Amino acid sequence: MNFSSLIDWSFFWNVFNNFLFSLSPFALIVVAAIGVGLVIRVLISAIAGAVKK
């Protein structure tokens, strides 16, 4: 059976791209916040390690 005519793939990809482009700025904000948090944690642990020595 040919299921390719059952689903309108161009419509599916257009809707997917619309969601992707509308949600990507929010995902970037979350990723940037996690990255900044990791950098701050590394800096704090490096400073604390240097102070203990």
C-alpha distance matrix in Angstrom:
0.0 3.8 6.2 9.1 10.2 10.4 13.4 16.3 17.1 20.4 21.6 20.7 22.7 25.5 26.0 25.9 28.5 30.5 30.8 31.5 34.2 35.8 35.9 36.9 40.6 40.9 39.2 41.6 44.5 43.5 43.1 46.4 48.1 46.9 48.1 51.4 51.9 51.2 53.7 56.3 55.9 56.4 59.4 61.0 60.5 62.0 64.9 65.5 65.4 67.9 70.2 70.3 71.5
3.8 0.0 3.8 5.6 6.9 8.1 10.6 13.1 13.8 16.9 18.4 17.8 19.5 22.2 23.0 23.1 25.4 27.5 28.1 28.7 31.3 33.0 33.4 34.2 37.9 38.4 36.8 39.2 42.1 41.3 40.9 44.1 46.0 45.0 46.0 49.3 50.0 49.4 51.7 54.4 54.2 54.7 57.6 59.2 59.0 60.3 63.2 64.0 63.9 66.3 68.6 68.9 70.1
6.2 3.8 0.0 3.8 5.5 5.1 7.3 10.3 11.1 14.5 15.5 14.6 16.6 19.4 19.8 19.8 22.4 24.4 24.7 25.5 28.2 29.7 30.0 31.1 34.8 35.1 33.6 36.1 38.9 38.1 37.8 41.1 42.8 41.9 43.1 46.3 46.9 46.5 48.9 51.4 51.2 51.9 54.8 56.3 56.1 57.6 60.4 61.1 61.3 63.6 65.9 66.2 67.5
9.1 5.6 3.8 0.0 3.8 5.4 6.1 7.9 8.2 11.3 12.9 12.4 14.0 16.6 17.6 17.8 19.9 22.0 22.8 23.4 25.8 27.6 28.2 29.1 32.7 33.4 32.0 34.2 37.2 36.6 36.3 39.4 41.4 40.6 41.6 44.8 45.6 45.3 47.4 50.1 50.1 50.7 53.4 55.2 55.1 56.4 59.2 60.1 60.3 62.5 64.8 65.3 66.5
10.2 6.9 5.5 3.8 0.0 3.8 5.6 6.9 8.8 11.3 12.3 12.7 14.8 16.8 17.7 18.6 20.7 22.4 23.4 24.6 26.7 28.1 29.1 30.3 33.8 34.5 33.5 35.8 38.6 38.3 38.2 41.2 43.1 42.6 43.7 46.8 47.7 47.6 49.7 52.2 52.4 53.1 55.8 57.4 57.6 59.0 61.6 62.5 62.9 65.1 67.3 67.9 69.2
10.4 8.1 5.1 5.4 3.8 0.0 3.8 6.8 9.1 12.1 12.1 11.9 14.7 16.7 16.8 17.7 20.4 21.7 22.2 23.7 26.1 27.1 27.9 29.4 32.9 33.2 32.2 34.8 37.4 36.8 37.0 40.1 41.8 41.2 42.6 45.6 46.3 46.3 48.7 51.0 51.0 52.0 54.7 56.1 56.3 57.9 60.4 61.2 61.6 64.0 66.0 66.5 68.0
13.4 10.6 7.3 6.1 5.6 3.8 0.0 3.8 5.7 8.9 8.7 8.1 11.0 13.0 13.0 13.9 16.6 17.9 18.5 19.9 22.3 23.4 24.1 25.6 29.1 29.5 28.5 31.1 33.7 33.2 33.5 36.5 38.2 37.8 39.1 42.1 42.8 42.9 45.2 47.5 47.7 48.7 51.3 52.8 53.0 54.6 57.1 57.9 58.4 60.7 62.7 63.4 64.9
16.3 13.1 10.3 7.9 6.9 6.8 3.8 0.0 3.8 5.7 5.5 6.3 8.9 10.2 11.0 12.4 14.5 15.7 17.0 18.4 20.2 21.5 22.8 24.2 27.5 28.2 27.6 29.9 32.5 32.5 32.7 35.5 37.4 37.3 38.5 41.3 42.3 42.6 44.6 46.9 47.4 48.4 50.8 52.4 52.9 54.3 56.7 57.8 58.4 60.4 62.5 63.3 64.8
17.1 13.8 11.1 8.2 8.8 9.1 5.7 3.8 0.0 3.8 5.4 4.8 6.1 8.4 9.8 10.2 12.0 14.0 15.2 16.0 18.0 19.7 20.8 21.7 25.2 26.1 25.1 27.2 30.1 30.1 30.0 32.8 34.9 34.6 35.6 38.5 39.6 39.7 41.6 44.1 44.6 45.3 47.7 49.5 50.0 51.2 53.7 54.8 55.3 57.3 59.5 60.4 61.7
20.4 16.9 14.5 11.3 11.3 12.1 8.9 5.7 3.8 0.0 3.8 5.4 5.2 6.1 8.6 9.8 10.4 12.2 14.3 15.0 16.2 18.2 19.8 20.6 23.8 25.2 24.6 26.4 29.2 29.7 29.6 32.1 34.4 34.5 35.2 38.0 39.4 39.7 41.3 43.8 44.6 45.3 47.5 49.4 50.1 51.2 53.5 54.9 55.5 57.3 59.4 60.5 61.9
21.6 18.4 15.5 12.9 12.3 12.1 8.7 5.5 5.4 3.8 0.0 3.8 5.5 5.0 6.2 8.5 9.8 10.5 12.4 14.0 15.3 16.5 18.3 19.7 22.7 23.8 23.6 25.7 28.2 28.6 29.0 31.5 33.4 33.8 34.9 37.4 38.7 39.3 41.1 43.3 44.1 45.1 47.2 48.9 49.8 51.1 53.3 54.5 55.3 57.2 59.1 60.3 61.8
20.7 17.8 14.6 12.4 12.7 11.9 8.1 6.3 4.8 5.4 3.8 0.0 3.8 5.5 5.3 6.1 8.6 9.9 10.7 12.1 14.2 15.4 16.5 17.9 21.2 21.9 21.3 23.6 26.2 26.2 26.5 29.3 31.1 31.1 32.3 35.1 36.1 36.5 38.5 40.7 41.3 42.4 44.7 46.3 46.9 48.3 50.6 51.7 52.5 54.5 56.4 57.4 59.0
22.7 19.5 16.6 14.0 14.8 14.7 11.0 8.9 6.1 5.2 5.5 3.8 0.0 3.8 5.4 4.9 6.0 8.4 9.8 10.1 11.9 13.9 15.1 15.8 19.2 20.4 19.5 21.4 24.3 24.6 24.5 27.1 29.3 29.3 30.2 32.9 34.3 34.5 36.3 38.7 39.5 40.3 42.4 44.3 45.0 46.1 48.5 49.8 50.4 52.3 54.3 55.4 56.9
25.5 22.2 19.4 16.6 16.8 16.7 13.0 10.2 8.4 6.1 5.0 5.5 3.8 0.0 3.8 5.4 5.1 6.1 8.7 9.7 10.5 12.2 14.2 15.2 18.1 19.6 19.4 21.1 23.8 24.5 24.8 27.0 29.2 29.7 30.6 33.0 34.6 35.2 36.8 39.0 40.1 41.0 42.9 44.8 45.7 46.9 49.0 50.4 51.3 53.0 55.0 56.3 57.8
26.0 23.0 19.8 17.6 17.7 16.8 13.0 11.0 9.8 8.6 6.2 5.3 5.4 3.8 0.0 3.8 5.5 5.0 6.3 8.5 10.0 10.6 12.2 14.0 17.0 17.7 17.8 20.0 22.3 22.7 23.5 25.9 27.6 28.2 29.5 31.8 33.1 33.9 35.7 37.7 38.6 39.9 41.9 43.4 44.4 45.9 47.9 49.1 50.1 52.0 53.7 54.9 56.7
25.9 23.1 19.8 17.8 18.6 17.7 13.9 12.4 10.2 9.8 8.5 6.1 4.9 5.4 3.8 0.0 3.8 5.4 5.2 6.0 8.6 9.9 10.5 11.8 15.2 15.9 15.2 17.5 20.1 20.2 20.6 23.2 25.1 25.3 26.5 29.1 30.2 30.8 32.7 34.8 35.6 36.7 38.9 40.5 41.3 42.7 44.8 46.0 46.9 48.8 50.7 51.8 53.4
28.5 25.4 22.4 19.9 20.7 20.4 16.6 14.5 12.0 10.4 9.8 8.6 6.0 5.1 5.5 3.8 0.0 3.8 5.5 4.9 6.0 8.4 9.8 10.2 13.4 14.9 14.5 16.1 18.9 19.6 19.8 21.9 24.2 24.7 25.5 27.9 29.5 30.1 31.6 33.9 35.0 35.9 37.8 39.7 40.7 41.8 43.9 45.3 46.3 47.9 49.9 51.2 52.7
30.5 27.5 24.4 22.0 22.4 21.7 17.9 15.7 14.0 12.2 10.5 9.9 8.4 6.1 5.0 5.4 3.8 0.0 3.8 5.4 5.3 6.1 8.5 10.0 12.5 13.8 14.3 16.1 18.3 19.3 20.1 22.0 24.0 25.0 26.1 28.1 29.7 30.7 32.2 34.1 35.4 36.7 38.3 40.0 41.3 42.6 44.4 45.8 47.0 48.6 50.3 51.8 53.5
30.8 28.1 24.7 22.8 23.4 22.2 18.5 17.0 15.2 14.3 12.4 10.7 9.8 8.7 6.3 5.2 5.5 3.8 0.0 3.8 5.6 5.2 5.9 8.3 11.1 11.5 11.7 14.1 16.1 16.6 17.7 19.9 21.5 22.3 23.7 25.9 27.0 28.1 30.0 31.7 32.7 34.2 36.0 37.5 38.7 40.2 42.0 43.2 44.4 46.3 47.9 49.2 51.0
31.5 28.7 25.5 23.4 24.6 23.7 19.9 18.4 16.0 15.0 14.0 12.1 10.1 9.7 8.5 6.0 4.9 5.4 3.8 0.0 3.8 5.5 5.3 5.8 9.3 10.3 9.7 11.6 14.3 14.8 15.2 17.5 19.5 20.1 21.1 23.4 24.9 25.7 27.3 29.3 30.4 31.6 33.4 35.1 36.2 37.5 39.5 40.8 41.9 43.6 45.4 46.7 48.4
34.2 31.3 28.2 25.8 26.7 26.1 22.3 20.2 18.0 16.2 15.3 14.2 11.9 10.5 10.0 8.6 6.0 5.3 5.6 3.8 0.0 3.8 5.6 5.4 7.7 9.9 10.3 11.3 13.7 15.2 15.7 17.2 19.5 20.7 21.4 23.3 25.2 26.2 27.4 29.4 30.9 32.0 33.5 35.3 36.7 37.8 39.5 41.2 42.4 43.8 45.6 47.2 48.8
35.8 33.0 29.7 27.6 28.1 27.1 23.4 21.5 19.7 18.2 16.5 15.4 13.9 12.2 10.6 9.9 8.4 6.1 5.2 5.5 3.8 0.0 3.8 5.8 7.1 8.2 9.8 11.4 12.8 14.3 15.7 17.1 18.8 20.3 21.5 23.1 24.7 26.2 27.6 29.1 30.6 32.2 33.5 35.0 36.6 38.0 39.5 40.9 42.4 44.0 45.4 47.1 48.9
35.9 33.4 30.0 28.2 29.1 27.9 24.1 22.8 20.8 19.8 18.3 16.5 15.1 14.2 12.2 10.5 9.8 8.5 5.9 5.3 5.6 3.8 0.0 3.8 5.7 5.5 6.4 8.8 10.3 11.0 12.5 14.4 15.8 17.0 18.5 20.3 21.5 23.0 24.7 26.2 27.4 29.1 30.6 32.0 33.4 35.0 36.6 37.8 39.3 41.0 42.4 43.9 45.8
36.9 34.2 31.1 29.1 30.3 29.4 25.6 24.2 21.7 20.6 19.7 17.9 15.8 15.2 14.0 11.8 10.2 10.0 8.3 5.8 5.4 5.8 3.8 0.0 3.8 5.4 5.0 6.1 8.7 9.9 10.3 12.0 14.2 15.3 16.1 18.1 19.8 20.9 22.2 24.1 25.6 26.8 28.3 30.0 31.4 32.7 34.4 35.9 37.1 38.7 40.4 41.9 43.6
40.6 37.9 34.8 32.7 33.8 32.9 29.1 27.5 25.2 23.8 22.7 21.2 19.2 18.1 17.0 15.2 13.4 12.5 11.1 9.3 7.7 7.1 5.7 3.8 0.0 3.8 5.4 5.0 6.3 8.8 9.9 10.4 12.4 14.4 15.1 16.3 18.3 20.0 20.9 22.4 24.3 25.7 26.8 28.4 30.2 31.4 32.7 34.4 36.0 37.3 38.7 40.6 42.4
40.9 38.4 35.1 33.4 34.5 33.2 29.5 28.2 26.1 25.2 23.8 21.9 20.4 19.6 17.7 15.9 14.9 13.8 11.5 10.3 9.9 8.2 5.5 5.4 3.8 0.0 3.8 5.3 5.1 6.4 8.7 9.9 10.7 12.6 14.3 15.4 16.7 18.6 20.1 21.2 22.8 24.6 25.9 27.1 28.8 30.4 31.7 33.0 34.7 36.3 37.5 39.2 41.2
39.2 36.8 33.6 32.0 33.5 32.2 28.5 27.6 25.1 24.6 23.6 21.3 19.5 19.4 17.8 15.2 14.5 14.3 11.7 9.7 10.3 9.8 6.4 5.0 5.4 3.8 0.0 3.8 5.4 5.1 6.2 8.5 9.9 10.7 12.2 14.2 15.4 16.6 18.4 20.0 21.2 22.7 24.4 25.8 27.1 28.7 30.3 31.6 32.9 34.7 36.2 37.6 39.5
41.6 39.2 36.1 34.2 35.8 34.8 31.1 29.9 27.2 26.4 25.7 23.6 21.4 21.1 20.0 17.5 16.1 16.1 14.1 11.6 11.3 11.4 8.8 6.1 5.0 5.3 3.8 0.0 3.8 5.4 5.0 5.9 8.5 9.8 10.3 12.0 14.0 15.2 16.3 18.1 19.8 21.0 22.3 24.1 25.6 26.8 28.3 29.9 31.3 32.7 34.3 36.0 37.7
44.5 42.1 38.9 37.2 38.6 37.4 33.7 32.5 30.1 29.2 28.2 26.2 24.3 23.8 22.3 20.1 18.9 18.3 16.1 14.3 13.7 12.8 10.3 8.7 6.3 5.1 5.4 3.8 0.0 3.8 5.5 5.1 6.1 8.7 9.8 10.5 12.2 14.3 15.3 16.4 18.3 20.0 21.0 22.4 24.3 25.7 26.8 28.3 30.1 31.5 32.7 34.5 36.5
43.5 41.3 38.1 36.6 38.3 36.8 33.2 32.5 30.1 29.7 28.6 26.2 24.6 24.5 22.7 20.2 19.6 19.3 16.6 14.8 15.2 14.3 11.0 9.9 8.8 6.4 5.1 5.4 3.8 0.0 3.8 5.5 5.1 6.3 8.6 10.0 10.6 12.4 14.4 15.4 16.5 18.5 20.1 21.1 22.6 24.4 25.8 26.9 28.5 30.3 31.6 33.0 35.1
43.1 40.9 37.8 36.3 38.2 37.0 33.5 32.7 30.0 29.6 29.0 26.5 24.5 24.8 23.5 20.6 19.8 20.1 17.7 15.2 15.7 15.7 12.5 10.3 9.9 8.7 6.2 5.0 5.5 3.8 0.0 3.8 5.5 5.1 6.1 8.6 9.8 10.6 12.3 14.2 15.3 16.6 18.4 20.0 21.2 22.6 24.4 25.7 26.9 28.6 30.3 31.7 33.4
46.4 44.1 41.1 39.4 41.2 40.1 36.5 35.5 32.8 32.1 31.5 29.3 27.1 27.0 25.9 23.2 21.9 22.0 19.9 17.5 17.2 17.1 14.4 12.0 10.4 9.9 8.5 5.9 5.1 5.5 3.8 0.0 3.8 5.4 5.0 6.1 8.5 9.8 10.5 12.2 14.1 15.4 16.4 18.2 19.9 21.0 22.4 24.1 25.6 26.9 28.4 30.2 32.0
48.1 46.0 42.8 41.4 43.1 41.8 38.2 37.4 34.9 34.4 33.4 31.1 29.3 29.2 27.6 25.1 24.2 24.0 21.5 19.5 19.5 18.8 15.8 14.2 12.4 10.7 9.9 8.5 6.1 5.1 5.5 3.8 0.0 3.8 5.4 5.2 6.1 8.6 9.9 10.5 12.2 14.3 15.3 16.4 18.3 19.9 21.0 22.3 24.1 25.7 26.8 28.5 30.6
46.9 45.0 41.9 40.6 42.6 41.2 37.8 37.3 34.6 34.5 33.8 31.1 29.3 29.7 28.2 25.3 24.7 25.0 22.3 20.1 20.7 20.3 17.0 15.3 14.4 12.6 10.7 9.8 8.7 6.3 5.1 5.4 3.8 0.0 3.8 5.5 5.0 6.2 8.7 9.9 10.5 12.4 14.3 15.3 16.5 18.3 20.0 20.9 22.4 24.3 25.7 26.9 29.0
48.1 46.0 43.1 41.6 43.7 42.6 39.1 38.5 35.6 35.2 34.9 32.3 30.2 30.6 29.5 26.5 25.5 26.1 23.7 21.1 21.4 21.5 18.5 16.1 15.1 14.3 12.2 10.3 9.8 8.6 6.1 5.0 5.4 3.8 0.0 3.8 5.4 5.1 6.2 8.6 9.9 10.7 12.4 14.3 15.4 16.5 18.4 19.9 21.0 22.6 24.4 25.9 27.5
51.4 49.3 46.3 44.8 46.8 45.6 42.1 41.3 38.5 38.0 37.4 35.1 32.9 33.0 31.8 29.1 27.9 28.1 25.9 23.4 23.3 23.1 20.3 18.1 16.3 15.4 14.2 12.0 10.5 10.0 8.6 6.1 5.2 5.5 3.8 0.0 3.8 5.4 5.1 6.1 8.5 9.9 10.5 12.2 14.2 15.3 16.4 18.1 19.8 21.0 22.4 24.3 26.1
51.9 50.0 46.9 45.6 47.7 46.3 42.8 42.3 39.6 39.4 38.7 36.1 34.3 34.6 33.1 30.2 29.5 29.7 27.0 24.9 25.2 24.7 21.5 19.8 18.3 16.7 15.4 14.0 12.2 10.6 9.8 8.5 6.1 5.0 5.4 3.8 0.0 3.8 5.5 5.2 6.1 8.7 9.9 10.5 12.2 14.2 15.3 16.3 18.1 19.9 21.0 22.5 24.6
51.2 49.4 46.5 45.3 47.6 46.3 42.9 42.6 39.7 39.7 39.3 36.5 34.5 35.2 33.9 30.8 30.1 30.7 28.1 25.7 26.2 26.2 23.0 20.9 20.0 18.6 16.6 15.2 14.3 12.4 10.6 9.8 8.6 6.2 5.1 5.4 3.8 0.0 3.8 5.4 5.0 6.2 8.6 9.9 10.6 12.2 14.2 15.2 16.3 18.3 19.9 21.1 22.9
53.7 51.7 48.9 47.4 49.7 48.7 45.2 44.6 41.6 41.3 41.1 38.5 36.3 36.8 35.7 32.7 31.6 32.2 30.0 27.3 27.4 27.6 24.7 22.2 20.9 20.1 18.4 16.3 15.3 14.4 12.3 10.5 9.9 8.7 6.2 5.1 5.5 3.8 0.0 3.8 5.4 5.1 6.2 8.6 9.9 10.5 12.2 14.1 15.2 16.4 18.3 20.0 21.5
56.3 54.4 51.4 50.1 52.2 51.0 47.5 46.9 44.1 43.8 43.3 40.7 38.7 39.0 37.7 34.8 33.9 34.1 31.7 29.3 29.4 29.1 26.2 24.1 22.4 21.2 20.0 18.1 16.4 15.4 14.2 12.2 10.5 9.9 8.6 6.1 5.2 5.4 3.8 0.0 3.8 5.5 5.1 6.1 8.6 9.8 10.5 12.1 14.0 15.2 16.4 18.3 20.3
55.9 54.2 51.2 50.1 52.4 51.0 47.7 47.4 44.6 44.6 44.1 41.3 39.5 40.1 38.6 35.6 35.0 35.4 32.7 30.4 30.9 30.6 27.4 25.6 24.3 22.8 21.2 19.8 18.3 16.5 15.3 14.1 12.2 10.5 9.9 8.5 6.1 5.0 5.4 3.8 0.0 3.8 5.5 5.2 6.1 8.5 9.9 10.5 12.1 14.1 15.3 16.5 18.6
56.4 54.7 51.9 50.7 53.1 52.0 48.7 48.4 45.3 45.3 45.1 42.4 40.3 41.0 39.9 36.7 35.9 36.7 34.2 31.6 32.0 32.2 29.1 26.8 25.7 24.6 22.7 21.0 20.0 18.5 16.6 15.4 14.3 12.4 10.7 9.9 8.7 6.2 5.1 5.5 3.8 0.0 3.8 5.5 5.2 6.0 8.6 9.8 10.4 12.2 14.2 15.4 16.8
59.4 57.6 54.8 53.4 55.8 54.7 51.3 50.8 47.7 47.5 47.2 44.7 42.4 42.9 41.9 38.9 37.8 38.3 36.0 33.4 33.5 33.5 30.6 28.3 26.8 25.9 24.4 22.3 21.0 20.1 18.4 16.4 15.3 14.3 12.4 10.5 9.9 8.6 6.2 5.1 5.5 3.8 0.0 3.8 5.5 5.1 6.1 8.5 9.8 10.5 12.2 14.3 15.7
61.0 59.2 56.3 55.2 57.4 56.1 52.8 52.4 49.5 49.4 48.9 46.3 44.3 44.8 43.4 40.5 39.7 40.0 37.5 35.1 35.3 35.0 32.0 30.0 28.4 27.1 25.8 24.1 22.4 21.1 20.0 18.2 16.4 15.3 14.3 12.2 10.5 9.9 8.6 6.1 5.2 5.5 3.8 0.0 3.8 5.4 5.2 6.0 8.4 9.8 10.5 12.3 14.5
60.5 59.0 56.1 55.1 57.6 56.3 53.0 52.9 50.0 50.1 49.8 46.9 45.0 45.7 44.4 41.3 40.7 41.3 38.7 36.2 36.7 36.6 33.4 31.4 30.2 28.8 27.1 25.6 24.3 22.6 21.2 19.9 18.3 16.5 15.4 14.2 12.2 10.6 9.9 8.6 6.1 5.2 5.5 3.8 0.0 3.8 5.5 5.0 6.0 8.5 9.8 10.5 12.6
62.0 60.3 57.6 56.4 59.0 57.9 54.6 54.3 51.2 51.2 51.1 48.3 46.1 46.9 45.9 42.7 41.8 42.6 40.2 37.5 37.8 38.0 35.0 32.7 31.4 30.4 28.7 26.8 25.7 24.4 22.6 21.0 19.9 18.3 16.5 15.3 14.2 12.2 10.5 9.8 8.5 6.0 5.1 5.4 3.8 0.0 3.8 5.5 5.1 6.1 8.6 10.0 11.0
64.9 63.2 60.4 59.2 61.6 60.4 57.1 56.7 53.7 53.5 53.3 50.6 48.5 49.0 47.9 44.8 43.9 44.4 42.0 39.5 39.5 39.5 36.6 34.4 32.7 31.7 30.3 28.3 26.8 25.8 24.4 22.4 21.0 20.0 18.4 16.4 15.3 14.2 12.2 10.5 9.9 8.6 6.1 5.2 5.5 3.8 0.0 3.8 5.4 5.1 6.1 8.7 10.2
65.5 64.0 61.1 60.1 62.5 61.2 57.9 57.8 54.8 54.9 54.5 51.7 49.8 50.4 49.1 46.0 45.3 45.8 43.2 40.8 41.2 40.9 37.8 35.9 34.4 33.0 31.6 29.9 28.3 26.9 25.7 24.1 22.3 20.9 19.9 18.1 16.3 15.2 14.1 12.1 10.5 9.8 8.5 6.0 5.0 5.5 3.8 0.0 3.8 5.4 5.1 6.3 8.9
65.4 63.9 61.3 60.3 62.9 61.6 58.4 58.4 55.3 55.5 55.3 52.5 50.4 51.3 50.1 46.9 46.3 47.0 44.4 41.9 42.4 42.4 39.3 37.1 36.0 34.7 32.9 31.3 30.1 28.5 26.9 25.6 24.1 22.4 21.0 19.8 18.1 16.3 15.2 14.0 12.1 10.4 9.8 8.4 6.0 5.1 5.4 3.8 0.0 3.8 5.5 5.3 6.6
67.9 66.3 63.6 62.5 65.1 64.0 60.7 60.4 57.3 57.3 57.2 54.5 52.3 53.0 52.0 48.8 47.9 48.6 46.3 43.6 43.8 44.0 41.0 38.7 37.3 36.3 34.7 32.7 31.5 30.3 28.6 26.9 25.7 24.3 22.6 21.0 19.9 18.3 16.4 15.2 14.1 12.2 10.5 9.8 8.5 6.1 5.1 5.4 3.8 0.0 3.8 5.5 5.5
70.2 68.6 65.9 64.8 67.3 66.0 62.7 62.5 59.5 59.4 59.1 56.4 54.3 55.0 53.7 50.7 49.9 50.3 47.9 45.4 45.6 45.4 42.4 40.4 38.7 37.5 36.2 34.3 32.7 31.6 30.3 28.4 26.8 25.7 24.4 22.4 21.0 19.9 18.3 16.4 15.3 14.2 12.2 10.5 9.8 8.6 6.1 5.1 5.5 3.8 0.0 3.8 5.5
70.3 68.9 66.2 65.3 67.9 66.5 63.4 63.3 60.4 60.5 60.3 57.4 55.4 56.3 54.9 51.8 51.2 51.8 49.2 46.7 47.2 47.1 43.9 41.9 40.6 39.2 37.6 36.0 34.5 33.0 31.7 30.2 28.5 26.9 25.9 24.3 22.5 21.1 20.0 18.3 16.5 15.4 14.3 12.3 10.5 10.0 8.7 6.3 5.3 5.5 3.8 0.0 3.8
71.5 70.1 67.5 66.5 69.2 68.0 64.9 64.8 61.7 61.9 61.8 59.0 56.9 57.8 56.7 53.4 52.7 53.5 51.0 48.4 48.8 48.9 45.8 43.6 42.4 41.2 39.5 37.7 36.5 35.1 33.4 32.0 30.6 29.0 27.5 26.1 24.6 22.9 21.5 20.3 18.6 16.8 15.7 14.5 12.6 11.0 10.2 8.9 6.6 5.5 5.5 3.8 0.0
